[in-house]
Amino acid sequence: MEEAVVKVEHLSHRYSVQWAIKDINFEIKQKGTLGLLGSNGAGKSTTMNIICGVLNQTEGEVYINGISLREHPVEAKKHIGFLPQKPPLYPDLTVDEYLTHCALMRLVDKRQVKAAVDKAKARCGITHFSRRLIKNLSGGYQQRVGIAQAIVHNPKFVILDEPTNGLDPNQIIEVRHLIKEIAEDHSVMLSTHILPEVQATCDTIEMIEKGRVVFSGTIGDFNNYMEPNTFIVSMTTPPSIETLSAIPGITHVEHITDTRFRMRFSSGQEITKKMIELSVANEWHLHEIILERDSLDAVFAQLSGKNILI
């Protein structure tokens, strides 16, 4: 069985009398990306700060590569790379100067610093900017420099906090691709409240709401959590929207084209069978029917409202 790089056991934290998180448990394996998902105020930042070693928990344990973060913080942190939401860049340094500084801070052997910096630059696609001042880089390349500092010491575990925040669409795609590449050799935790970010980059999800885990599973489990409640039909000779709306179990009909409709139905209905029967009986000539699942946003909303441990 693959050993976990990160183990979070019964993690709880209290500010004054208020519990920010309560009894959080999960593991992160050797490779791949875990999405730490939660709305603002859900307890996501508290959880991440404890795992990074920035905050001491009230209860529970965090193990990084088998080392207790509470009992041996320095040793445990050697295996952690961290990119905060706002990268800790020095704009008046060149890329080489900055990454060399970061490598030394991360206790990389002085004889290995240049090789470590070169490897991080190559991985992040910034080698050609080695002598460029960081302030003269675009936002997307500054983010790449931020990611490079998080992996320059080749940590087992990399934490990325909102890594595409403030980037344009093209830069977002580039950074997502980079995250996937890093996850091939490292355990990555991506902290975000943006659902498409998780869908595009993560293998598993831990969703926190009101201080508790409300979902734990793969991205496939998350996408499939809700049952289909809409379908798209194509008919050569369709009836009116009024006729379709009057079908028992149909709650809404949307006109897409002259022959194509999106139809929402209530749960517990054998609606596809009913549509086929009605099409044959009324010669609507149904030639396509596609079930649609709820969007990730709908899943997020439902899980947030439940506030139960799954």
N, C-alpha and C positions, 0 to 999 in steps of 0.2 A: 504494500500500500504506500502511495506517495506521501512523503512527510510534508506537513504544512510549514511554510516559511513564517506565517503569522498565525497565532492563536489568540483569540479574544475570548476570555472566559468570565461570565457573570459580571460584566463590566457595568458599573453604576457610578454616577457622580451627582453630587448635590451642591447647589449654590445656596448658602444660608439654609433655609428650610425647604427649598424647592428642588425636586429631583429633575435634573436636565435629561439624564438617560437612566434607564433601569434594566438591569439584567440582559445586557447585550452579549450575544454569543455568535461567533463565526470563525471560519478558518480561510486562509488564502494559500493556495497550492504553489508549487514551484514555478509555474509559468502561467501566463494568461492575465486577464484584466477583470478585476472585481469593481463594479460600480456601487459606490456608497451614495444612495439616492435619498433625498429628503427635501421637503420644502423649507423655507426660511423659518428658523426657530424650532425645527423638529428634533434637534439634538445631533445633527450631522457634524457640525463644526466641533462640538465638544468631544464626540467620539474620535474624530480625526486628530484633534490636538493631543488627546491622551495617547493615541497610537504613535504619534510623532515624538512623544516625550516632552511636549511643551507644557502639559498639564498633568498633575498627579491625580489619579482617580480616587474616589471615596472608597469604592469597593471593587473587587475583581482583579484579574490579572491579564497582562498582555505579554506574550512571548514572541520575540523576533529571532528567528533561526534557532529556536529552543532556549533563548536567553531571556530571563525575566527582566522586563523593562523597568520594573520597580526596584528590584534588588541590584541589578547591574546595568544602570542606564547608559554609561559610556560605552561598554562593550556592545550592548544591544543597538545603540544608535550608529555604530560603525557599519551596520548592515542596512541602514535606511538612507534613501535619497528623497529629497522633498522639494517640490515646486509649489510655493505659495500662490494664492490667487494673483497677487502682484509680484512678479519675479524680482528677487533681490539683486538687481543689476547695478553696476557702477558705470554710469553713462560715459564718463571721461576716460575709461580704460579701454584698451583694445580687447578684442575677443580673447586673444592669447593671454594677455595680462590678467584678465578677469578669471579665466578658467584655471590658470596656474595658481592664482590666489586661492580659488575654491579647492583645488586639489591639495594644497598644503594645509588648508584649514581642516580638510577631511583626513589628514594624517597619512596621505599617500607618501610612500617612500620617495625621498628627493631624487633618487636615481631613476624612479619610474614615472615622475611627474610628466615629463614631455610626452612619453608614450601614452600615458593615460589621457592627457589633453588631446592629443592627436586622434586617439580612438573615439573619444566623445564627440569631437568635431566631425569626424567622418560619419559617425552614426547619425548625427543630427543634420548633416548636409550643410555645414557652415565652414568647411575647410578653406574655401576661397575668400572668406571674410576674416581670416586670422588676424590681420593687421588693421582691420577697420575699427574705428571707434564705435562702441555700442550705441551711442546716441545717434549715429548716422545710419543705423539699420532700420528697416521697416518693422512694424509691429509683429509681423509673422516671424521674422528672423530673430527679433529680440526674444520672442517666446521660445524659439529653438535654442538660443543661448541659455535661457532659463532651464530648459530640459537638460541641456548638456551639463550644467553644473550639478543637476540632480543625479546624474549617472557617471560623473567623472571618476568616482572612486569605486565603480563597478559594484554597487550594492545589490544585495539579494532582493530588496524590497524598495519599490519606488512609489511615492505618493504624489499625485497630481491634483491640485485643487483648482477646479474650474479652468482647465488649461486652454480652452478656446475662447474664454471671455474677452470681448472687445475686438475680436478678429473679424476680417471680412470673409465672405463665403469661400473664396479660393484658399485663404490662409487656414480656415477651419478644416477643409478637406486635407490639406497638407499635414497639419498637426495630427489629425486623426490617423492618417496613414503612418506617421512617425510613432505614435503611441502603440499601434498594432505591431510595428517592427520591434519596439523595445520589449513588448510583452512576450516575444518569442524567446527571450533570454532571461527575463526578470519577472518577478511577481509585481503586478501593478495594481494600485488602488486609485480609482478615479472618483473624486468627490464632486458631485454636481447636483443641481436641481433641474437640469435640462434633460428631458426624456429622450429626444433624438440623439443626444450625445451618448447616452448609455446604449441605446440601440445600435449605434454605429460602431462602437469600440469595445463593448464589454462582453465577457463570456458568462459571468454570473452577476447577480444583484443582491445587495442587502439594502432594503428600504426601511428607513427609520421615520416614524411619525409619532409625535408627542412623547419622545424619549424611549420608544419601544420598537422592536423589529416587527414590521407588519408584513414583510415578504422576504423570503430567502430562497433563492433558486436560480436556475439558468435563465438566460434571456428568452429562450424558447418557452419555458414555463411561464414567464411573465407575459409574453405576447399571447399565449394561449389561455391565460387565466379566465378571461371573459368568454362566454359563449357567443357565437354569431347572433346578431340581432338585426342585420340588414342583408339584403341581397340585391344584385343587379340582374335584371331580365332584359332579354332582347327578343322582340316578336316582329314577324313580318307584317302582320295586320293587327296591331294592338287595339284594345278598346280605349275608351276615354279614361282620364285620371279618376273621374268620379266612380266609374265602374270598378277600377282596381282598388280604390279606397274603400269600397263597400265590401270587399272580400273579408270574411271573418278572420280576425287575428292581425289584419294589416292596420297599422296605426298612422302611417304617413307614406305618401308617394311623392317622389321627386322626378320631374321630367328632365332627362339628360339630353336625349335627342328625340326625333320623331318616333323612333322604334325602340328606344332604350330608356329604362326606368330604374331608379333606386327605390326600394321598398323596405320600410322598417316594419318589423313584426314583433308581437308580444311573445314572451317565453312560453314554452310548452306547446307550441303549435307545430304540426307537421306541415309546414307551409309550402315546402318545395313540392311535396306530393300533391297538395291541393292545387298549386299553380299549374302543374302538368295536366291534372284532370280537367281543370277549367279551360285550359288552352285547347285541349283535344275536343272538348264538348262545344266550344264556341268558335273553333277554327281561328285562333289567334296566331297559330304557327310559331309557337315558342321554340327557339333554336339555341338559346343560351341562358343559363342561370348560375350565378356566382355568389356564394355566401361570403359575407364580409364580417370580419371581427371588429370589435370596438377598437378605437385608437388607443395608443399608449396613454394618452392624456386621460381617457375615460377610465382605464385600468388604475392609473395613479389616483384619480379622484375617488374611486370606489375603495381602494385599499387604505387611503388616507382616512376616509370616514370610518372605517371599521376599527382601526386602532387595536388590532388583536395580533397575537403572536401566531405566525403560521409555521 
